[in-house]
Amino acid sequence: MTKNAPETTVKTALNRNLLILHFTVFIWGFTGILGALISVPAIQLVWYRVVIAVVSLFLYFKFSRTDFKVSKRSFLTLLFTGALVGGHWILFFAAIKLSTVSVTLVCLSSITLFTAVIEPLMSKKAISKLEILAGLLIITGIILIFKFEFNYTKGIVTALLSALLASLFSIINSKQAQKLNAPVIAFYELGGAVLWISLYLFFTGGFNKYMALNAPDAGYLLLLGTVCTSLAYVAGVSVMRELSAFKVALITNLEPVYGIIMAALFFGDMKKMTPGFWAGATIILSTIFLFPVAQKQIAKRRNKR
């Protein structure tokens, strides 16, 4: 009974974190809808998003009297990781405006393959053949989408670059989550995103008429910056104490499911998608659901030896 107690505690924590991650991914799926509704260009949109998120986190620290001081090394790491976060979101919203919500969300599934290759290299571990296979199947799904969706070539390429940046900062966050609290990581990384995007806008003349907001844009951005960014980002980082970057990336691939359903409800995107899109999406989503099953079977066979 005593021996099983720690195992039960670990399983409970794992299940709780998986539930939190699924809820977070659902919220992320809604960001695509907001991105399509907001009329502001991608870079200005992300600037508003991260500014609102940083302010909301700062207010949280002040009202809860939470200490958010970090070492100089952690500060610099998180600050530069913010450049990856900002770049990912800019490319994400740009991809939506170049294609559709559904196409962008499905292409983000390539995060799995990127993570399967990059995480072991950064951790100096052996690359998992099963993870690579899962990633290749997901890429096959993306190729199917790419083959049939010629009109969205630029959007697909932009979404794949966005996925690469997301993979990189997820791997970094999985390490930072072992040392720092999730809200602190989110605050400094999003603060870094504000800094780098502000510098870019300043030197390129981006603080211009496109920064002007109408009433609906302001409302959508407030929702995007608080619920879909500060809250969801903190939740997404917090689960990395228990889950690997690859597991997080794999479950994050459910974002297209939630996003496509919501896009269909809001914009009727389902009617615009060709059979090639749905064939590719089916391969991607089947891989996500079957991967844990295959992983368990392989573990059982190893234990029997």
Secondary structure as the mmCIF struct_conf table of DSSP 4:
data_model
#
loop_
_struct_conf.conf_type_id
_struct_conf.id
_struct_conf.beg_label_comp_id
_struct_conf.beg_label_asym_id
_struct_conf.beg_label_seq_id
_struct_conf.end_label_comp_id
_struct_conf.end_label_asym_id
_struct_conf.end_label_seq_id
TURN_TY1_P TURN_TY1_P1 THR A 2 LYS A 3
HELX_RH_AL_P HELX_RH_AL_P1 ASN A 4 LEU A 37
BEND BEND1 VAL A 40 VAL A 40
HELX_RH_AL_P HELX_RH_AL_P2 ALA A 42 SER A 64
TURN_TY1_P TURN_TY1_P2 ARG A 65 ARG A 65
HELX_RH_AL_P HELX_RH_AL_P3 LYS A 72 LEU A 98
BEND BEND2 SER A 99 SER A 99
HELX_RH_AL_P HELX_RH_AL_P4 VAL A 101 CYS A 107
HELX_RH_3T_P HELX_RH_3T_P1 LEU A 108 SER A 110
HELX_RH_AL_P HELX_RH_AL_P5 ILE A 111 SER A 123
TURN_TY1_P TURN_TY1_P3 LYS A 124 LYS A 124
HELX_LH_PP_P HELX_LH_PP_P1 ALA A 126 SER A 128
HELX_RH_AL_P HELX_RH_AL_P6 LYS A 129 PHE A 148
HELX_RH_3T_P HELX_RH_3T_P2 PHE A 150 TYR A 152
HELX_RH_AL_P HELX_RH_AL_P7 THR A 153 GLN A 176
TURN_TY1_P TURN_TY1_P4 ALA A 177 LYS A 179
BEND BEND3 LEU A 180 LEU A 180
HELX_RH_AL_P HELX_RH_AL_P8 ALA A 182 THR A 204
TURN_TY1_P TURN_TY1_P5 GLY A 205 GLY A 205
BEND BEND4 PHE A 207 ASN A 208
HELX_RH_3T_P HELX_RH_3T_P3 LYS A 209 MET A 211
HELX_RH_AL_P HELX_RH_AL_P9 ALA A 215 GLY A 225
HELX_RH_PI_P HELX_RH_PI_P1 THR A 226 LEU A 231
HELX_RH_AL_P HELX_RH_AL_P10 ALA A 232 SER A 238
HELX_RH_3T_P HELX_RH_3T_P4 VAL A 239 ARG A 241
TURN_TY1_P TURN_TY1_P6 GLU A 242 GLU A 242
BEND BEND5 LEU A 243 LEU A 243
HELX_RH_AL_P HELX_RH_AL_P11 ALA A 245 THR A 252
TURN_TY1_P TURN_TY1_P7 ASN A 253 LEU A 254
HELX_RH_AL_P HELX_RH_AL_P12 GLU A 255 PHE A 267
HELX_RH_3T_P HELX_RH_3T_P5 ASP A 269 LYS A 272
HELX_RH_AL_P HELX_RH_AL_P13 PRO A 275 LYS A 304
#
